[in-house]
Amino acid sequence: MAVEKFETALKKLEEVVNRLESGELTLEESLKSFEEGVKMAAFCTKKLDEAEKKVEILLKKKDGSFAKEEFRYENDGH
């Protein structure tokens, strides 16, 4: 896929959704746009997953040192 940035893919995904919601596309154009949207959504999901794995929270301990803790969603059960 030629898209390298999350923001670019997200913008393209939004454009696809707008085209599909317009109701002005033919069936063939709709299917092509849908396929493009699925690819953009998968790319965005992959980039978000990669970013989540890299995120760490630094917590300052009482002694002034820092401890690393993996990023967790508040409601993910981890």
Secondary structure by P-SEA (a helix, b strand, c coil): cccccaaaaaaaaaaaaaaaacccccaaaaaaaaaaaaaaaaaaaaaaaaaaaabbbbbbccccbbbbbccccccccc
